[in-house]
């Protein structure tokens, strides 16, 4: 039995993942939402406050209505539950983000973690791993942390 080859590529702002006859399309907004959700859930649950913060961050960043932000985050949560391999796909996001974008994403991840007033070790480890996956340099991660505390 041969293993099917997976091909990933960006077409504009959409990530195309093809495996055999199957083709899945992810847009940049979805990938960013999935990244925030994966950080939020890393402590075992997503609190109401973390959800509110993600809705606000996604809405502000992508200039979406709250209903659109909710739909996007719900889709990201469902996809992460159904397709754990989506986290592997997130690394493709780093190939289209600028250094400034990556730092902005890191600031958003810090805001999600801090939203519930608890900073679980698992959340920080996930944030660090997620930042590494999308190519946030240690220097940019430190700048993001400083920006987060300056904006508080």
Backbone as CSV, one residue per row, in Angstrom:
resi,resn,N_x,N_y,N_z,CA_x,CA_y,CA_z,C_x,C_y,C_z
1,UNK,0.849,-1.178,0.000,0.000,0.000,0.000,0.892,1.237,0.000
2,UNK,0.628,2.165,-0.895,1.431,3.374,-0.961,0.784,4.476,-0.149
3,UNK,1.642,5.309,0.403,1.165,6.422,1.210,0.877,7.599,0.292
4,UNK,-0.290,8.245,0.463,-0.640,9.376,-0.375,0.207,10.581,-0.011
5,UNK,0.616,11.314,-1.013,1.459,12.489,-0.836,0.577,13.704,-0.556
6,UNK,0.979,14.510,0.427,0.260,15.728,0.744,1.026,16.911,0.162
7,UNK,0.306,17.766,-0.536,0.903,18.968,-1.123,0.227,20.175,-0.481
8,UNK,1.035,21.096,0.044,0.485,22.331,0.595,1.085,23.501,-0.166
9,UNK,0.233,24.485,-0.438,0.707,25.681,-1.120,-0.255,26.825,-0.833
10,UNK,0.241,28.041,-0.962,-0.604,29.216,-0.828,-1.007,29.704,-2.206
11,UNK,-2.260,30.059,-2.326,-2.778,30.739,-3.502,-3.406,32.015,-2.972
12,UNK,-2.682,33.117,-3.109,-3.128,34.372,-2.511,-3.073,34.245,-1.001
13,UNK,-4.222,34.437,-0.344,-4.273,34.323,1.122,-4.865,32.996,1.569
14,UNK,-5.029,32.069,0.642,-5.601,30.765,0.986,-4.525,29.687,0.963
15,UNK,-4.543,28.835,1.989,-3.657,27.683,2.041,-4.418,26.492,1.471
16,UNK,-3.841,25.871,0.466,-4.443,24.710,-0.179,-3.688,23.469,0.280
17,UNK,-4.421,22.482,0.806,-3.826,21.215,1.238,-4.477,20.116,0.412
18,UNK,-3.657,19.428,-0.388,-4.167,18.354,-1.243,-3.534,17.033,-0.839
19,UNK,-4.381,16.051,-0.581,-3.945,14.688,-0.290,-4.763,13.768,-1.183
20,UNK,-4.089,13.173,-2.148,-4.817,12.315,-3.093,-5.865,13.123,-3.816
21,UNK,-7.121,12.656,-3.741,-8.227,13.345,-4.405,-8.870,14.411,-3.526
22,UNK,-8.437,14.510,-2.268,-9.042,15.470,-1.349,-8.303,16.801,-1.390
23,UNK,-9.079,17.876,-1.332,-8.514,19.220,-1.341,-9.208,20.037,-0.259
24,UNK,-8.409,20.601,0.635,-8.958,21.455,1.679,-8.373,22.845,1.521
25,UNK,-9.200,23.859,1.781,-8.784,25.243,1.626,-8.952,25.956,2.971
26,UNK,-7.893,26.610,3.413,-7.921,27.374,4.663,-7.495,28.799,4.345
27,UNK,-8.254,29.782,4.847,-7.822,31.156,4.625,-7.000,31.638,5.824
28,UNK,-6.331,32.766,5.639,-5.433,33.290,6.670,-6.187,33.585,7.964
29,UNK,-7.417,34.102,7.847,-8.201,34.395,9.056,-8.460,33.129,9.859
30,UNK,-8.821,32.051,9.157,-9.075,30.785,9.839,-7.814,30.287,10.542
31,UNK,-6.684,30.350,9.864,-5.434,29.860,10.459,-5.056,30.659,11.700
32,UNK,-5.266,31.973,11.651,-4.975,32.805,12.826,-5.915,32.444,13.978
33,UNK,-7.194,32.258,13.668,-8.163,31.884,14.702,-7.796,30.532,15.300
34,UNK,-7.408,29.583,14.454,-7.020,28.249,14.938,-5.809,28.343,15.862
35,UNK,-4.886,29.218,15.532,-3.707,29.402,16.378,-4.101,29.939,17.752
36,UNK,-4.980,30.935,17.782,-5.446,31.484,19.067,-6.209,30.436,19.873
37,UNK,-7.062,29.671,19.204,-7.833,28.623,19.884,-6.891,27.577,20.467
38,UNK,-5.881,27.172,19.715,-4.966,26.134,20.209,-4.216,26.605,21.448
39,UNK,-3.907,27.896,21.522,-3.255,28.439,22.720,-4.244,28.483,23.877
40,UNK,-5.467,28.925,23.608,-6.478,29.044,24.668,-6.839,27.696,25.279
41,UNK,-6.924,26.662,24.461,-7.364,25.344,24.948,-6.222,24.556,25.599
42,UNK,-5.020,25.057,25.514,-3.865,24.288,25.997,-3.865,24.035,27.497
43,UNK,-4.660,24.786,28.264,-4.738,24.515,29.699,-5.892,23.566,30.023
44,UNK,-6.509,23.006,28.983,-7.568,22.022,29.187,-8.964,22.539,28.929
45,UNK,-9.139,23.855,28.902,-10.458,24.424,28.646,-10.313,25.837,28.109
46,UNK,-11.354,26.297,27.477,-11.402,27.686,27.019,-12.438,28.392,27.878
47,UNK,-11.987,29.341,28.678,-12.912,30.051,29.567,-13.732,31.058,28.772
48,UNK,-14.826,31.512,29.371,-15.682,32.508,28.735,-14.901,33.796,28.472
49,UNK,-14.035,34.155,29.391,-13.242,35.377,29.231,-12.256,35.226,28.072
50,UNK,-11.636,34.043,27.947,-10.732,33.809,26.820,-11.496,33.868,25.498
51,UNK,-12.706,33.325,25.495,-13.533,33.366,24.289,-13.848,34.807,23.907
52,UNK,-14.247,35.598,24.897,-14.538,37.011,24.644,-13.315,37.727,24.081
53,UNK,-12.156,37.454,24.647,-10.922,38.095,24.192,-10.600,37.682,22.761
54,UNK,-10.757,36.396,22.448,-10.496,35.948,21.075,-11.467,36.599,20.093
55,UNK,-12.748,36.688,20.478,-13.734,37.340,19.617,-13.338,38.785,19.333
56,UNK,-12.913,39.468,20.386,-12.514,40.868,20.243,-11.264,40.995,19.372
57,UNK,-10.254,40.168,19.623,-9.000,40.243,18.873,-9.201,39.927,17.390
58,UNK,-9.933,38.862,17.113,-10.187,38.471,15.721,-11.022,39.546,15.026
59,UNK,-12.054,40.032,15.710,-12.897,41.076,15.130,-12.130,42.341,14.831
60,UNK,-11.305,42.777,15.782,-10.515,43.991,15.587,-9.473,43.811,14.487
61,UNK,-8.745,42.700,14.541,-7.644,42.483,13.600,-8.136,42.344,12.152
62,UNK,-9.241,41.630,11.968,-9.741,41.388,10.609,-10.941,42.270,10.249
63,UNK,-11.275,43.207,11.148,-12.394,44.120,10.928,-13.670,43.353,10.602
64,UNK,-14.000,42.420,11.498,-15.183,41.578,11.329,-16.256,41.968,12.340
65,UNK,-17.502,41.677,11.969,-18.607,41.804,12.920,-18.445,40.692,13.947
66,UNK,-19.033,40.880,15.120,-18.898,39.860,16.167,-19.480,38.521,15.723
67,UNK,-20.549,38.534,14.936,-21.130,37.271,14.474,-20.160,36.545,13.539
68,UNK,-19.426,37.292,12.712,-18.438,36.682,11.818,-17.265,36.120,12.617
69,UNK,-16.834,36.864,13.641,-15.746,36.396,14.501,-16.145,35.111,15.216
70,UNK,-17.389,35.077,15.715,-17.889,33.891,16.408,-17.919,32.695,15.463
71,UNK,-18.391,32.897,14.249,-18.448,31.815,13.262,-17.036,31.292,12.947
72,UNK,-16.096,32.206,12.793,-14.717,31.827,12.488,-14.091,31.038,13.633
73,UNK,-14.257,31.519,14.868,-13.685,30.821,16.023,-14.356,29.467,16.244
74,UNK,-15.657,29.396,16.034,-16.375,28.125,16.170,-15.846,27.121,15.154
75,UNK,-15.664,27.568,13.930,-15.109,26.702,12.886,-13.709,26.227,13.263
76,UNK,-12.895,27.125,13.800,-11.532,26.752,14.211,-11.571,25.713,15.326
77,UNK,-12.460,25.893,16.304,-12.576,24.941,17.411,-12.997,23.565,16.901
78,UNK,-13.985,23.549,16.022,-14.469,22.277,15.477,-13.388,21.576,14.666
79,UNK,-12.667,22.335,13.846,-11.615,21.747,13.030,-10.473,21.206,13.873
80,UNK,-10.108,21.926,14.930,-9.040,21.439,15.802,-9.454,20.156,16.502
81,UNK,-10.737,20.036,16.851,-11.226,18.825,17.508,-11.282,17.653,16.528
82,UNK,-11.733,17.923,15.301,-11.898,16.862,14.307,-10.606,16.493,13.590
83,UNK,-9.724,17.469,13.434,-8.507,17.260,12.644,-7.295,17.769,13.424
84,UNK,-6.787,16.961,14.339,-5.645,17.422,15.129,-4.426,17.774,14.277
85,UNK,-4.357,17.238,13.065,-3.216,17.534,12.205,-3.221,18.981,11.709
86,UNK,-4.300,19.712,11.990,-4.358,21.110,11.549,-3.229,21.915,12.164
87,UNK,-2.769,21.512,13.330,-1.650,22.227,13.947,-0.405,22.145,13.070
88,UNK,-0.243,21.040,12.356,0.882,20.942,11.427,0.720,21.935,10.283
89,UNK,-0.511,22.172,9.899,-0.791,23.092,8.805,-0.479,24.530,9.211
90,UNK,-0.604,24.822,10.492,-0.363,26.189,10.961,1.045,26.687,10.627
91,UNK,2.002,25.776,10.538,3.367,26.222,10.240,3.444,26.883,8.877
92,UNK,2.528,26.540,7.983,2.490,27.182,6.666,2.136,28.662,6.799
93,UNK,1.403,29.011,7.841,1.025,30.398,8.068,2.265,31.284,8.172
94,UNK,3.299,30.778,8.806,4.526,31.552,8.981,5.193,31.944,7.686
95,UNK,4.910,31.218,6.617,5.562,31.535,5.347,4.984,32.772,4.678
96,UNK,3.794,33.205,5.090,3.186,34.381,4.466,3.100,35.585,5.403
97,UNK,3.465,35.406,6.654,3.415,36.523,7.599,4.729,37.289,7.596
98,UNK,4.641,38.604,7.683,5.840,39.420,7.845,6.299,39.319,9.299
99,UNK,7.476,39.804,9.588,7.976,39.812,10.975,7.039,40.613,11.871
100,UNK,6.549,41.735,11.369,5.623,42.561,12.155,4.318,41.815,12.411
101,UNK,3.809,41.098,11.393,2.591,40.301,11.571,2.793,39.228,12.634
102,UNK,3.938,38.571,12.579,4.232,37.509,13.549,4.257,38.063,14.967
103,UNK,4.850,39.241,15.117,4.889,39.868,16.440,3.475,40.225,16.897
104,UNK,2.641,40.740,15.980,1.248,41.060,16.314,0.494,39.808,16.759
105,UNK,0.706,38.701,16.058,0.060,37.434,16.424,0.510,37.014,17.824
106,UNK,1.792,37.154,18.106,2.304,36.793,19.433,1.660,37.659,20.517
107,UNK,1.488,38.956,20.255,0.812,39.837,21.222,-0.615,39.336,21.451
108,UNK,-1.311,38.957,20.371,-2.682,38.437,20.511,-2.694,37.170,21.357
109,UNK,-1.710,36.289,21.158,-1.660,35.057,21.955,-1.445,35.376,23.427
110,UNK,-0.590,36.348,23.733,-0.401,36.752,25.130,-1.712,37.277,25.721
111,UNK,-2.457,38.044,24.935,-3.731,38.595,25.419,-4.739,37.490,25.706
112,UNK,-4.774,36.466,24.872,-5.699,35.352,25.097,-5.324,34.619,26.379
113,UNK,-4.052,34.356,26.569,-3.599,33.651,27.775,-3.934,34.439,29.034
114,UNK,-3.752,35.755,28.977,-3.968,36.589,30.159,-5.440,36.891,30.422
115,UNK,-6.298,36.618,29.475,-7.712,37.015,29.576,-8.401,36.492,30.819
116,UNK,-8.114,35.248,31.203,-8.820,34.671,32.357,-8.106,34.917,33.682
117,UNK,-7.029,35.699,33.641,-6.320,36.049,34.871,-5.413,34.957,35.399
118,UNK,-5.358,33.822,34.703,-4.491,32.718,35.102,-3.526,32.433,33.965
119,UNK,-2.290,32.259,34.282,-1.307,31.904,33.265,-0.809,30.498,33.569
120,UNK,-1.445,29.535,32.951,-1.071,28.141,33.170,0.217,27.831,32.419
121,UNK,1.021,26.982,33.013,2.288,26.592,32.390,2.059,26.034,30.998
122,UNK,1.039,25.232,30.841,0.732,24.643,29.541,0.440,25.693,28.481
123,UNK,-0.230,26.777,28.894,-0.535,27.837,27.935,0.743,28.525,27.458
124,UNK,1.648,28.812,28.372,2.905,29.460,27.966,3.739,28.542,27.088
125,UNK,3.743,27.264,27.413,4.487,26.305,26.583,3.875,26.232,25.189
126,UNK,2.552,26.239,25.115,1.872,26.198,23.823,2.119,27.484,23.050
127,UNK,2.058,28.618,23.732,2.342,29.896,23.072,3.743,29.881,22.482
128,UNK,4.709,29.446,23.263,6.100,29.395,22.791,6.230,28.447,21.605
129,UNK,5.590,27.293,21.702,5.652,26.322,20.606,4.946,26.866,19.365
130,UNK,3.793,27.496,19.545,3.048,28.061,18.415,3.854,29.173,17.750
131,UNK,4.479,29.997,18.573,5.313,31.073,18.029,6.465,30.496,17.207
132,UNK,7.044,29.437,17.718,8.138,28.787,17.001,7.654,28.190,15.679
133,UNK,6.484,27.567,15.707,5.927,26.936,14.504,5.716,27.958,13.388
134,UNK,5.219,29.159,13.737,4.962,30.150,12.691,6.179,31.038,12.427
135,UNK,7.289,30.740,13.102,8.535,31.439,12.796,8.755,32.747,13.531
136,UNK,8.165,32.897,14.709,8.418,34.091,15.514,9.773,33.901,16.189
137,UNK,10.676,34.817,15.940,12.006,34.705,16.536,11.924,34.958,18.036
138,UNK,12.894,34.454,18.801,12.891,34.725,20.247,12.890,36.230,20.544
139,UNK,13.577,37.004,19.719,13.616,38.460,19.913,12.225,39.069,19.700
140,UNK,11.529,38.627,18.643,10.182,39.138,18.376,9.200,38.699,19.459
141,UNK,9.386,37.491,19.987,8.525,37.023,21.067,8.726,37.875,22.310
142,UNK,9.968,38.238,22.581,10.262,39.107,23.727,9.655,40.500,23.509
143,UNK,9.769,41.023,22.297,9.156,42.327,21.982,7.641,42.258,22.150
144,UNK,7.055,41.145,21.715,5.610,40.967,21.851,5.210,40.960,23.323
145,UNK,5.986,40.266,24.134,5.717,40.230,25.579,5.778,41.648,26.163
146,UNK,6.811,42.402,25.780,6.961,43.771,26.266,5.800,44.651,25.815
147,UNK,5.389,44.490,24.556,4.238,45.248,24.040,2.976,44.904,24.809
148,UNK,2.796,43.611,25.080,1.612,43.170,25.809,1.556,43.856,27.175
149,UNK,2.672,43.839,27.908,2.677,44.455,29.239,2.545,45.967,29.165
150,UNK,3.084,46.594,28.126,2.966,48.034,27.968,1.529,48.447,27.657
151,UNK,0.794,47.574,26.952,-0.596,47.879,26.574,-1.602,47.575,27.673
152,UNK,-1.191,46.869,28.708,-2.126,46.472,29.781,-2.631,47.617,30.550
